[in-house]
Amino acid sequence: MYWVFYNLSDTKDPMAEIEEEIILKWCDDEPQKRYATAASLIIPYRANGDMNTFEWTALAKQFILRAPDPKMVEAPS
């Protein structure tokens, strides 16, 4: 399973090209729908230094804090 996370950490995140504040404002307009949609488009974690551990990205943390139901952004349904 480690190789799955390793490959994802090397994948380019197209959402990374958009300022986080713009994404969050867009999500806030229709939070029930948009947080889950946006969460499905980002890479929510990155390798932490030695590639043996992972951490949430700043944007993923904001999704979890700001979404009406954090579970809607933590895992795909």
ABEGO torsion letter per residue (X at the ends): XAAAAAAAAABBBAAAABBAAAAAAAAAABAAAAAAAAAAABBABBBBGAGABBBBBAAAAAAAAABABAAAAABBX
